[in-house]
Amino acid sequence: MSLETCYSALEGDYQTVYNRLNKNERIVKKFVLKFLEDPSYELLEKSLKEKDYKEAFRAAHTIKGICQNLSFTRLYTSINLLAEALRSETAVDTESLPELVQAVEKDYQVTVDAVRALQAEG
């Protein structure tokens, strides 16, 4: 799988990240593959389960930044909505959380699957 095909599969913006990283495909690929090593998603899941919304916000915000930097558009969109719902420690919109979390789970899996396919092809 090419890097461009990977970006197509995860509904990202390859051209933007390619230009951002000095038109160097090797560097883009390096950072895309590092996404799989980031522990923020596991922290998000754990924090949400424990209703630690401050820590969940921190994890969501980290994922959001990674997605923005790598132009993972689909996941960025859903994680941004979740991060905003978690932003206020005292007034978290818990009613909307299940739907937002479900969207993030789906988009995260699409992203991980595409990156793993890229990784598998070396």
N, C-alpha and C positions, 0 to 999 in steps of 0.2 A: 504494500500500500504506500503510495506516495504521500508526502506531507500535505499536499493540496487535497488529495482524496480524503485524508484524515480530517482535515478542516471542513470539508464538505459534509462528511458523516456526522460530525459533532455540531454542525451548523455554526461554524465560526467564520471569522474574517481573516483568511490567510494573507491576503495582500496587505492589510493594515499591519499585522504583526511582522511580516516580512520586511516591510519598509521601516518599521520601528526599530528592528534589530539589524539595521545596516545592510539590508538585502543579503543576509547571510543565512542560507537554509540550514547549515550545520548548527548554528547557534539556536535557531528557532526549534529545531528538532531536539536539541539538548534540553531546552527548557520545557518543551511539551512533555518529554519523557519524565522529567523531574516532577511533573504534576502528580504522577502515581505515588511518589514518595512522601508527599505532603500529608501530615497527620490531621489537618484541620477538619476534614469531613468526619473522621472518627470522633474527634472532640465535639463536633456539633451534635452528632447522634447521642453521645453520652450525656452531654449537657442538657439536651432537650428531654431525655429520659428522666434525668434528675431534676428537671425544672429549674436548672441553674441558667436563667435567661441572660444574665450578664456574660457568662462564659460562652453561651450559645451565640450571643451577638458577636463576641470577639472572633469566634471561629467562622461564623458566616461572613463577617467583614473581611477576614483574611482570604477566604475563598473568593469573595467578590473582587478583591484586589488582584489576585492571581488571574482570575478570568478576564478582568479588564486588561491587564498587561499582556496576556496571551491572546486576546481577542476571541475568547470562547463565548461567543455572543449568546447562544441559547442558555447555557448554564448561568452566565452573568445575569441575564434577565430574571430568572427565577430566584437566584440567590440574593439579588438586590431587593426583591420584594420581601423575602424572608428577613433579611437584615433590617430593613426598615420597620417591620412588624416587631422585631426584637429590640430596637434601638432604645426605647424607654424602659429602664429597669423597673420603674414603679407602675407603669401602665401598659404592660405587654398585652397585645390583642390576642389573647389565647383562643378566642373563637375562630379566628382565621388561620391559626397555626397549622392544623392538620392538613388543610388544602394546600397551603404554601409549602409545607414539608414534603408532601406527596409530589408536588411539581419538581422540587429540588431533587428528590430521590430519583425520579425518572430522568431528569436532565443530567444528573451526575452519572448515572449508569450509562447513558448514551455517550457521554464524554469519555468515561473510563474505557468502555468497549472500543471506541475508535482509537484511543491512544494505545491500548493493548494490542490492537490489530497492527498499528504502526510499529510497535515494539517487536512484535513477533516476526515481522519481515526484515528486521535488522536495519 
